[in-house]
Amino acid sequence: MVYIDNQFIIIRNVLSHLARVHYRELGDYLRHIITFGETVNIDNSRKIMFRVLKKHETGKDIILDLEMLIPVREPFESNEKHIFKPEFRLENAIMIYHYGSIDTVLKSADTLYTYIFSNGL
């Protein structure tokens, strides 16, 4: 797995969705958001991103505060759950590319967490 750090990321025309998700249900959450994204003209030529805002460990469970960023082809009217952002910027990001199914995204996320925590980032 290749880690790319110190990244400056700019994404234009994205659907933003904030959520608190149980780690074990992340795959189902991603499927739900992608299904909604199809109704607002998702841009399949670009990558879907998500960022972990906070990680809560509660005994046997892990809960993540996430922002899902799905590229769309054209602006749409924002609502209480899905916000159109003409531009999203993130400085000093660490990222990995996940190739594979939604079901294996958790393994990629675990790998990224291990890298971040083992390097004190």
LOFIPA-26082 format. One record per residue: x, y, z negated of N, C-alpha, C, CB in turn; residue number from 1; residue in three letters. Coordinates in steps of 0.001 Angstrom, whole numbers. Each point is the difference from the previous one (the first is absolute). Glycine has a CB too. Example, Ala and Ser with C-alpha at 12.3 -4.5 7.8 and 13.67 -1.06 7.14 Angstrom:
! residues 2
+---------+---------+---------+---------+---------+---------+---------+---------+---------+---------+---------+---------+-----+---------+
|    n.xx |    n.yy |    n.zz |   ca.xx |   ca.yy |   ca.zz |    c.xx |    c.yy |    c.zz |   cb.xx |   cb.yy |   cb.zz | num | residuo |
+---------+---------+---------+---------+---------+---------+---------+---------+---------+---------+---------+---------+-----+---------+
|   13190 |   -5690 |   -7800 |    -890 |    1190 |       0 |     900 |    1200 |       0 |   -1892 |   -1173 |   -1246 |   1 |     Ala |
|    1542 |    2223 |    1966 |     820 |    1190 |     -60 |    -770 |    1090 |    -730 |    1184 |    -628 |    2145 |   2 |     Ser |
+---------+---------+---------+---------+---------+---------+---------+---------+---------+---------+---------+---------+-----+---------+
***
This chain:
! residues 121
+---------+---------+---------+---------+---------+---------+---------+---------+---------+---------+---------+---------+-----+---------+
|    n.xx |    n.yy |    n.zz |   ca.xx |   ca.yy |   ca.zz |    c.xx |    c.yy |    c.zz |   cb.xx |   cb.yy |   cb.zz | num | residuo |
+---------+---------+---------+---------+---------+---------+---------+---------+---------+---------+---------+---------+-----+---------+
|     852 |   -1173 |       0 |    -852 |    1173 |       0 |     893 |    1230 |       0 |   -1860 |   -1229 |   -1221 |   1 |     Met |
|    1554 |    2181 |    2062 |     771 |    1230 |      97 |    -750 |    1105 |    -743 |     999 |    -713 |    2234 |   2 |     Val |
|    -292 |    1384 |   -3141 |    -571 |    1117 |    -748 |     487 |    1291 |     634 |     -99 |   -1356 |   -2148 |   3 |     Tyr |
|    -802 |    2263 |    2366 |     335 |    1287 |     591 |    -306 |    1043 |   -1059 |    -491 |    -774 |    2400 |   4 |     Ile |
|    1544 |    1466 |   -2880 |    -244 |     988 |   -1046 |     395 |    1396 |     474 |     378 |   -1763 |   -1749 |   5 |     Asp |
|    -650 |    2749 |     901 |     242 |    1406 |     305 |    -704 |     436 |    1287 |    2201 |    -180 |   -1170 |   6 |     Asn |
|   -3410 |    -285 |    1347 |    -760 |     302 |    1205 |    -866 |    1250 |    -176 |      -7 |   -2440 |     553 |   7 |     Gln |
|    -102 |    3213 |     495 |    -939 |    1120 |      75 |   -1052 |    -432 |    1005 |    1762 |    1806 |    -584 |   8 |     Phe |
|   -2980 |   -1998 |     111 |   -1056 |    -559 |     841 |   -1060 |    1060 |     273 |     425 |   -2303 |    -940 |   9 |     Ile |
|    -779 |    2457 |    2201 |   -1111 |     862 |     396 |    -929 |    -850 |     858 |    1428 |    2140 |     -79 |  10 |     Ile |
|   -2690 |   -2168 |    -308 |   -1011 |    -739 |     763 |   -1119 |     983 |     323 |     573 |   -2241 |   -1124 |  11 |     Ile |
|   -1011 |    2264 |    2352 |   -1082 |     897 |     401 |   -1279 |    -797 |     233 |    1664 |    1587 |    1039 |  12 |     Arg |
|   -2780 |    -951 |   -1351 |   -1338 |    -577 |     209 |    -155 |   -1356 |    -686 |    -126 |    1207 |    2181 |  13 |     Asn |
|     -92 |   -1149 |   -3503 |    -175 |   -1244 |    -755 |   -1263 |      38 |    -857 |    2484 |    -296 |     -28 |  14 |     Val |
|   -3039 |    -873 |    -173 |   -1053 |    -221 |    -982 |     714 |    -302 |   -1302 |   -1703 |    -867 |    1725 |  15 |     Leu |
|    1370 |    1610 |   -2776 |     581 |    -229 |   -1317 |   -1087 |    -546 |    -925 |    1709 |    1859 |     348 |  16 |     Ser |
|   -1367 |   -2916 |   -1060 |    -941 |    -602 |    -948 |     750 |    -301 |   -1286 |   -1405 |    -999 |    1871 |  17 |     His |
|     948 |    1589 |   -2981 |     587 |    -260 |   -1314 |    -802 |   -1083 |    -698 |     844 |    2374 |    -162 |  18 |     Leu |
|    -144 |   -3286 |    -492 |    -702 |   -1086 |    -688 |     850 |    -558 |   -1130 |   -1217 |    -559 |    2116 |  19 |     Ala |
|     545 |     -65 |   -3058 |     648 |    -788 |   -1053 |    -377 |   -1452 |     308 |     -83 |    1905 |   -1793 |  20 |     Arg |
|    1096 |   -2737 |    2006 |    -219 |   -1353 |     493 |     764 |   -1005 |    -861 |    -335 |     889 |    2339 |  21 |     Val |
|    -321 |   -1993 |   -2670 |     698 |   -1106 |    -657 |     975 |    -591 |    1011 |   -1983 |    -501 |   -1542 |  22 |     His |
|    3189 |     268 |    1101 |    1066 |    -479 |     878 |    -416 |   -1260 |     761 |    1678 |     984 |   -1572 |  23 |     Tyr |
|   -2335 |   -1892 |     885 |    -396 |   -1264 |     631 |   -1083 |     195 |    1060 |     590 |   -1172 |   -2117 |  24 |     Arg |
|   -1251 |    2349 |    2131 |   -1063 |     287 |     968 |     454 |     952 |    1101 |   -1656 |    -366 |   -1811 |  25 |     Glu |
|    2962 |     607 |    1901 |     520 |     957 |     967 |    -329 |    -400 |    1435 |    1828 |     539 |   -1600 |  26 |     Leu |
|   -1712 |   -1809 |    1927 |    -322 |    -469 |    1354 |   -1438 |     301 |     390 |    1688 |   -1792 |    -280 |  27 |     Gly |
|   -2630 |    1531 |    -631 |   -1415 |     290 |     272 |    -230 |    1497 |     169 |    -658 |   -2040 |   -1302 |  28 |     Asp |
|    1328 |    2839 |     471 |    -119 |    1459 |     103 |     506 |     488 |    1365 |     284 |     201 |   -2508 |  29 |     Tyr |
|     863 |    -704 |    2946 |     543 |     418 |    1289 |    -941 |    -363 |    1140 |    2309 |    -271 |    -910 |  30 |     Leu |
|   -2895 |    -920 |     849 |    -963 |    -398 |    1033 |   -1192 |     956 |      33 |     705 |   -2398 |    -277 |  31 |     Arg |
|   -1215 |    2770 |    -897 |   -1145 |     914 |     -83 |     335 |    1353 |     626 |    -768 |   -1164 |   -2093 |  32 |     His |
|    1928 |    1720 |    1759 |     376 |    1312 |     509 |     225 |     -46 |    1510 |    1034 |     552 |   -2218 |  33 |     Ile |
|    -427 |   -1608 |    2712 |     217 |    -116 |    1444 |   -1331 |     -94 |     726 |    2204 |   -1133 |    -401 |  34 |     Ile |
|   -3173 |     408 |    -175 |   -1331 |     -87 |     604 |    -646 |    1374 |      66 |    -248 |   -2342 |    -858 |  35 |     Thr |
|     345 |    3130 |    -224 |    -542 |    1358 |      40 |     750 |     840 |    1031 |    -666 |    -180 |   -2424 |  36 |     Phe |
|    1977 |      27 |    2488 |     802 |     773 |     952 |    -438 |    -201 |    1430 |    1885 |    -162 |   -1559 |  37 |     Gly |
|   -2405 |   -1004 |    1866 |    -466 |    -262 |    1356 |   -1201 |     876 |     363 |     838 |   -2348 |    -211 |  38 |     Glu |
|   -1596 |    2800 |    -788 |   -1168 |     847 |     278 |     391 |    1453 |     269 |   -1369 |   -1511 |   -1440 |  39 |     Thr |
|    2602 |    1893 |    1113 |     449 |    1376 |     241 |    1106 |      32 |    1053 |    -610 |     612 |   -2363 |  40 |     Val |
|     596 |   -1579 |    3256 |     913 |     -11 |    1136 |    1458 |    -151 |    -441 |   -1625 |    1427 |    1252 |  41 |     Asn |
|    1919 |   -2503 |   -1945 |    1357 |    -290 |    -465 |     957 |     -42 |    1191 |    -916 |   -1300 |   -1971 |  42 |     Ile |
|    2118 |    1790 |    1757 |    1029 |       6 |    1035 |     891 |   -1218 |    -201 |     -54 |    2537 |     164 |  43 |     Asp |
|    -223 |   -3597 |     573 |     732 |   -1266 |    -168 |    1437 |      59 |     495 |   -2158 |   -1162 |     226 |  44 |     Asn |
|    2518 |    2241 |     466 |    1370 |      94 |     505 |     979 |     457 |   -1075 |    -924 |     495 |    2255 |  45 |     Ser |
|     403 |     -79 |   -3431 |     866 |     453 |   -1092 |    -191 |    -887 |   -1222 |    -102 |    2363 |     865 |  46 |     Arg |
|    1056 |   -2319 |   -1772 |      -3 |    -857 |   -1187 |    -881 |     564 |   -1115 |    2302 |    -748 |     602 |  47 |     Lys |
|   -2959 |    -146 |   -1324 |    -745 |     343 |   -1205 |    1008 |      43 |   -1144 |   -2174 |   -1077 |     857 |  48 |     Ile |
|    2024 |    2081 |   -1727 |     905 |     126 |   -1140 |    -814 |      56 |   -1280 |    1711 |    1200 |    1414 |  49 |     Met |
|   -1113 |   -1643 |   -2494 |    -585 |     312 |   -1287 |    1110 |     306 |    -968 |   -1989 |   -1457 |     453 |  50 |     Phe |
|    1650 |    2283 |   -1418 |     983 |     344 |   -1014 |    -582 |    -293 |   -1367 |    1009 |    1775 |    1478 |  51 |     Arg |
|    -168 |   -2280 |   -2337 |    -396 |    -307 |   -1367 |     265 |    1245 |    -837 |     508 |   -2497 |     274 |  52 |     Val |
|   -1565 |    3060 |    -834 |     125 |    1199 |    -818 |     362 |    -353 |   -1438 |   -1660 |    1158 |    1473 |  53 |     Leu |
|    1133 |   -2285 |   -1941 |     291 |    -444 |   -1366 |    -299 |   -1489 |    -104 |    -533 |    2298 |    -944 |  54 |     Lys |
|    1302 |   -2967 |      93 |    -178 |   -1431 |    -240 |    -313 |    -175 |   -1481 |    1593 |    -653 |    1902 |  55 |     Lys |
|   -2738 |      20 |   -2207 |    -421 |    -249 |   -1380 |     100 |   -1500 |    -258 |   -1563 |    2025 |      -4 |  56 |     His |
|    2329 |   -2409 |    -993 |      89 |   -1409 |    -369 |    -796 |    -202 |   -1275 |    2278 |    -251 |    1091 |  57 |     Glu |
|   -3295 |    -606 |   -1026 |    -897 |    -220 |   -1136 |     -46 |   -1491 |    -321 |   -1384 |    2036 |     622 |  58 |     Thr |
|    2366 |   -2500 |   -1347 |      18 |   -1423 |    -354 |     228 |    -874 |    1212 |   -1525 |     478 |   -1888 |  59 |     Gly |
|     473 |   -1186 |    2293 |     101 |    -931 |    1120 |    -261 |     655 |    1348 |    -700 |   -1786 |   -1545 |  60 |     Lys |
|     294 |    3032 |    1558 |    -432 |     641 |    1238 |     863 |    1215 |     321 |   -2332 |    -805 |    -420 |  61 |     Asp |
|    2408 |    1129 |    1700 |     655 |    1221 |     466 |   -1036 |     781 |     801 |    2325 |   -1097 |      66 |  62 |     Ile |
|   -2441 |    2375 |    -381 |    -929 |     869 |     709 |     819 |    1101 |     667 |   -1908 |    -503 |   -1635 |  63 |     Ile |
|    1612 |     760 |    2903 |     735 |     995 |     766 |    -889 |    1185 |     345 |    1458 |   -1804 |     925 |  64 |     Leu |
|    -933 |    3017 |   -1103 |    -629 |    1200 |     544 |     644 |     212 |    1363 |    -462 |    1058 |   -2320 |  65 |     Asp |
|    -341 |   -1125 |    3379 |     506 |      26 |    1368 |    -573 |    1157 |     805 |     259 |   -2461 |    -113 |  66 |     Leu |
|     493 |    2859 |    1111 |    -543 |     827 |    1069 |     265 |    -744 |    1293 |     370 |    2190 |   -1277 |  67 |     Glu |
|   -1441 |   -2535 |    1969 |      92 |    -662 |    1294 |     -26 |    1081 |    1068 |   -1135 |   -2118 |    -864 |  68 |     Met |
|    2028 |    2032 |    1840 |      92 |     973 |    1088 |    -125 |    -736 |    1328 |    1464 |    1537 |   -1397 |  69 |     Leu |
|   -2590 |   -1312 |    2073 |    -272 |    -682 |    1258 |     -33 |    1035 |    1122 |   -1309 |   -1828 |   -1192 |  70 |     Ile |
|    2172 |    1680 |    2195 |     -15 |     960 |    1112 |   -1299 |    -111 |     806 |    2516 |    -120 |     117 |  71 |     Pro |
|   -3074 |    1271 |     228 |   -1213 |      46 |     817 |     276 |     834 |    1244 |   -1479 |    -247 |   -2050 |  72 |     Val |
|     684 |      31 |    3091 |     221 |     695 |    1271 |    -496 |    1442 |     -17 |    -185 |   -2193 |    1134 |  73 |     Arg |
|    -840 |    2465 |   -1931 |    -577 |    1343 |       0 |    -551 |     329 |   -1382 |    -561 |    -208 |    2449 |  74 |     Glu |
|     412 |    1494 |   -2746 |    -537 |     400 |   -1306 |   -1397 |    -572 |    -240 |    1356 |    2095 |     132 |  75 |     Pro |
|   -1695 |   -2290 |   -1402 |   -1340 |    -425 |    -379 |    -404 |     796 |   -1235 |     343 |   -2342 |     967 |  76 |     Phe |
|   -1615 |    2325 |   -1270 |    -489 |     735 |   -1162 |     299 |    -786 |   -1276 |   -1817 |    1061 |    1401 |  77 |     Glu |
|    2529 |    -429 |   -2310 |     355 |    -649 |   -1265 |   -1235 |    -199 |    -860 |    2283 |    1026 |      98 |  78 |     Ser |
|   -2232 |   -2042 |    -966 |   -1064 |    -217 |    -973 |     640 |    -237 |   -1361 |   -1554 |    -963 |    1771 |  79 |     Asn |
|     784 |     526 |   -2753 |     535 |    -143 |   -1352 |    1057 |   -1100 |    -130 |   -2180 |     821 |    -824 |  80 |     Glu |
|    2248 |   -1745 |    1759 |     961 |   -1098 |     -92 |    1093 |      38 |    1057 |   -1814 |   -1333 |    -961 |  81 |     Lys |
|    1510 |    1878 |    2114 |     934 |     -21 |    1122 |     257 |    1422 |     466 |    -800 |   -2289 |     696 |  82 |     His |
|    2055 |    2695 |    -751 |     369 |    1380 |     293 |     844 |      34 |    1267 |     -78 |     604 |   -2456 |  83 |     Ile |
|    -263 |     326 |    3352 |     835 |     211 |    1173 |    1124 |     957 |    -367 |   -1957 |    -409 |    1560 |  84 |     Phe |
|    3194 |       6 |   -1271 |    1157 |     868 |    -212 |     654 |     252 |    1356 |     368 |    -890 |   -2369 |  85 |     Lys |
|    -323 |    2143 |    2793 |     647 |     286 |    1283 |    1502 |    -297 |     -44 |   -1730 |    1760 |     435 |  86 |     Pro |
|    2305 |   -1693 |   -1649 |    1414 |    -307 |    -149 |     277 |    -498 |   -1410 |     586 |    1731 |    1727 |  87 |     Glu |
|     239 |   -2753 |   -1827 |     441 |    -535 |   -1284 |    1524 |      13 |      -2 |   -2088 |   -1463 |    -248 |  88 |     Phe |
|    2679 |    1998 |    -834 |    1466 |      68 |    -131 |     442 |    -694 |   -1286 |      47 |    2174 |    1297 |  89 |     Arg |
|    1059 |   -2864 |   -1199 |     584 |    -649 |   -1167 |    1515 |     104 |     119 |   -1977 |   -1600 |    -238 |  90 |     Leu |
|    2609 |    2154 |    -793 |    1448 |     165 |      -2 |     658 |   -1028 |    -910 |    -278 |    2445 |     470 |  91 |     Glu |
|    1473 |   -2861 |    -100 |     810 |    -928 |    -779 |    -722 |   -1324 |    -252 |    1106 |    1960 |   -1070 |  92 |     Asn |
|   -1720 |   -2494 |    2090 |    -764 |   -1242 |    -106 |     907 |   -1216 |     161 |   -2023 |    1183 |     891 |  93 |     Ala |
|    1601 |   -2272 |   -1502 |     624 |   -1303 |     210 |   -1068 |    -870 |     639 |    1620 |     238 |   -1993 |  94 |     Ile |
|   -1250 |    -924 |    3059 |   -1014 |    -794 |     683 |     586 |   -1279 |     574 |   -1236 |    2092 |     530 |  95 |     Met |
|     324 |   -3000 |    -246 |     321 |   -1206 |     745 |   -1093 |    -159 |    1043 |    1203 |   -1111 |   -1982 |  96 |     Ile |
|    -898 |     396 |    3022 |   -1011 |    -334 |     993 |    -505 |   -1398 |    -307 |    1073 |    1491 |    1762 |  97 |     Tyr |
|   -2379 |   -1627 |   -1773 |    -613 |   -1312 |    -215 |    -472 |    -521 |    1344 |    -714 |     595 |   -2367 |  98 |     His |
|    1188 |   -1746 |    2726 |    -463 |    -663 |    1213 |    -668 |   -1288 |    -431 |    1844 |    1019 |    1441 |  99 |     Tyr |
|   -3080 |   -1201 |   -1042 |    -721 |   -1192 |    -392 |   -1427 |     344 |    -350 |    2111 |   -1029 |    -820 | 100 |     Gly |
|   -2778 |      89 |     221 |   -1415 |     173 |    -317 |    -175 |     812 |   -1279 |    -512 |   -2175 |    1139 | 101 |     Ser |
|    -704 |    2607 |   -1351 |    -342 |     711 |   -1228 |     237 |    -900 |   -1204 |   -1703 |    1382 |    1238 | 102 |     Ile |
|    1513 |   -2668 |   -1071 |     162 |    -939 |   -1107 |    1430 |     -50 |    -526 |   -1856 |   -1329 |     958 | 103 |     Asp |
|    2838 |    1686 |    -144 |    1396 |     -54 |    -444 |     548 |    1368 |    -401 |     315 |   -1955 |    1495 | 104 |     Thr |
|   -1158 |    2996 |   -1467 |     466 |    1340 |    -360 |     426 |      55 |   -1469 |   -1528 |     986 |    1741 | 105 |     Val |
|     932 |   -1790 |   -2591 |     377 |      -4 |   -1414 |    1460 |    -419 |    -189 |   -2379 |    -519 |    -601 | 106 |     Leu |
|    2838 |    -411 |    1404 |    1394 |    -436 |     -95 |     926 |    1156 |     378 |    -666 |   -2387 |     537 | 107 |     Lys |
|     309 |    3141 |     498 |     807 |    1163 |     390 |     -11 |    1050 |   -1098 |    -508 |    -443 |    2413 | 108 |     Ser |
|    -646 |     665 |   -3028 |     -99 |     980 |   -1083 |     864 |    -427 |   -1183 |   -2332 |     601 |     738 | 109 |     Ala |
|    2312 |   -1876 |   -1082 |     843 |    -504 |   -1093 |    1479 |     240 |     283 |   -1730 |   -1738 |    -506 | 110 |     Asp |
|    2133 |    1490 |    1740 |    1381 |     205 |     392 |     393 |    1467 |    -144 |    -173 |   -1940 |    1578 | 111 |     Thr |
|    -699 |    2835 |   -1172 |     278 |    1432 |    -109 |      79 |     428 |   -1463 |   -1158 |     386 |    2196 | 112 |     Leu |
|     223 |    -852 |   -3036 |      37 |     320 |   -1434 |    1318 |    -453 |    -620 |   -2505 |    -209 |    -115 | 113 |     Tyr |
|    2921 |   -1005 |     428 |    1244 |    -530 |    -550 |    1178 |     885 |     401 |    -948 |   -2333 |      76 | 114 |     Thr |
|     983 |    2742 |    1183 |    1073 |     877 |     482 |      -2 |    1331 |    -752 |    -145 |   -1083 |    2267 | 115 |     Tyr |
|   -1022 |    1671 |   -2417 |    -108 |    1306 |    -663 |     453 |     -86 |   -1452 |   -1898 |     606 |    1522 | 116 |     Ile |
|    1372 |   -1581 |   -2259 |     303 |     -98 |   -1420 |    1437 |    -469 |    -257 |   -2414 |    -478 |    -412 | 117 |     Phe |
|    2938 |    -401 |    1243 |    1368 |    -478 |    -213 |    1036 |    1071 |     323 |    -775 |   -2308 |     523 | 118 |     Ser |
|     392 |    3300 |     294 |     917 |    1090 |     343 |    -298 |    1285 |    -777 |     229 |   -1004 |    2267 | 119 |     Asn |
|   -1151 |     924 |   -3218 |    -312 |    1153 |    -840 |    -582 |    1179 |     765 |    1810 |    -738 |   -1480 | 120 |     Gly |
|   -2552 |     458 |    2517 |    -573 |    1081 |     826 |   -1390 |     399 |    -452 |    1339 |    -821 |    1907 | 121 |     Leu |
+---------+---------+---------+---------+---------+---------+---------+---------+---------+---------+---------+---------+-----+---------+
***
